[in-house]
Each structure stands twice: as structure tokens, then as C-alpha cells.
Amino acid sequence: MRGMPAPLLMVLATLLFATMGVCVKLASAHYSTGEIVLYRGLIGMVAMAGVARWRGERLRTQRLGMHFWRSATGTIALVLWFYAISGLPLATGMTLNYMSSVWIALFLLGGSVMLGGDKVDGRLVAAVLVGFGGVALVLRPTLDQQQLWHGLSGLLSGMLSAMAYLQVTTLGRAGEPATRIVFYFSIGGALAGGTLSLFTGLHAHTLQSAALVLAIGVLATGAQMLMTHAYRVGSTLSNASLQYLGIAFSFGYGALLFHDPVTWMAVAGMLLIVAAGLTATLVRSRTAPKDAQESTTEL
């Protein structure tokens, strides 16, 4: 992995995340959302513990409170995202989570206004407006299909993912390695998923369902590692551009495997969200220091 170019790392990472989305959608027929999050967290914990041991990194931290808030935010986003994927066309659920860059732009605008900034960046305003215009188009067929709660859950998951990104940035500046951040996030996911499963109960495993949840954990962990390394060695804007291939992969999976409808409004909305996300990323990459640009926001 260390010798691979950043663009290839990003393409592989987005493909793995899209494939994980397929597994989540299939696994939702066997398990509740809480169970899927539980198994995803347990597998992530084991994988990160193994990576830390291999690298000789310590998992003990002096910033437990910061990890708690990052894990709480990211875990809620994960639950909402998996719930959205279970009831929406795959590409729609994935696209709403990719709204995180637009939400970050909105947070930056709000912070600038609250702190009395001299001026508001018009490019960020445009990105936010275009992004939410895209959401309106993407959700239009969703609302027609009476899947409102799934759509709103997907939208909220993108907002919380943006908050998790900002918290990860803070942890990175504090010197916390990506392995440790993902490890504590996985713990949060396992605890939250286990708590939710107390209310829904645990379903019996079959060979197929067990393979699906194992694949979810392995794919998510592998994608996280690939994407994190890509952001560390490659261009932020180039990586962000390639990251949106995840929408294209999901669109193809949805049409081929689930026979999801292809509408002009959904396609147009996805393109608007991609354009808005890239614009927001471009503005941030020109104003933020390099260490703030490295992303490990993936769920």
C-alpha cells in the first residue's frame, strides 16, 4: 500500500466503500441496523488492534474525552447512514452521506458570522446553495416513494459526518494517529450497536448473513486505511475529486443488483452535490493548513 500512488488508493477505497454499502443493504434483510453497527464496530476494533500491534503503536490515549465526542458523533452518523441505505436506492443513500463537505462549508460560514468575520466567502455560500439544491432533486423521487424518514436520516448522517471530520482534524493536530482514532470510534460503534440490539434483539446467523457482516467490517476497515494513506501522500483536491467516484460505483451497483430506478432528477441532484462538495473542498484546501486537510472521516 505504501508504494501505491494516491489516485489508485482513492479509487480502490471508494470501490470498497461502495461495496460495503451493497453488503449493508443485503445484511439489513437479516439484521437490525443496531446489529450491523455492532458487528462493524467489533471487527474494526480487532482489525485496528492488530494494525497497532504490527506498527508498534500504543492504543492508550490521554485524550479520552476528545475520542468520546468524536466516537459519539461518528457512531450516530453511522447508524443513520446504515438505516438510510437499508430503505433508499443505494446511490441515494451514499450521496446524502457525501454531503458532509457541503455541511462543513455551512459550518464555516456560520462560524464566520458568529465570530464577526470581515466577509463571508461567496464561493462557500454558492457551494451550500448548490448542494442543497442537489439534495432537493435527489430526495424528490424518495419522497414520492414514502421513504421520508430514510431520506432525512441520510441527510442528517452527512451533517454529523461533517462534525466528525472537524473532530478528527482536532485529534490529528493533537498528535493522535489514525489507527487510534479509528480504534476508539470502533469501540463507540460496538457499544452503541450493542445497546440498540438490546431493544431489537439479536438475530440468528446463517452462513450468508455472517459473511455479509464480516465483509462490512473488513471492507470498511480496508477502505479507511487506503483513504487515510491517500490523503497523507496525495493532493487534497485530487483525492476529494476521486472520492466522489463512490457515488458512481453505488449508482452502478444499485442499477445492476437492486434494479434501482434511474431518474433525471436523481442524476442531476448527484452531479450538483458533487460540484458543491468539490467547490467547498477547493476553497478549504486553499485556506486551511495541510494538517487540517487530511481526512479520516470515513465511517
Secondary structure, DSSP 8 states (H G I E B T S, - for coil): -TTS-HHHHHHHHHHHHHHHHHHHHHHTTTS-HHHHHHHHHHHHHHHHHHHHHHHT-----S-HHHHHHHHHHHHHHHHHHHHHHHHS-HHHHHHHHTTHHHHHHHHHHHHHHHTT-S---HHHHHHHHHHHHHHHHHHHHHHHTT-HHHHHHHHHHHHHHHHHHHHHHHHHHTT--HHHHHHHHHHHHHHHHHHHHHHH------HHHHHHHHHHHHHHHHHHHHHHHHHHHS-HHHHHHHHTHHHHHHHHHHHHHS-----HHHHHHHHHHHHHHHHHHHHHHHHS-HHHH------
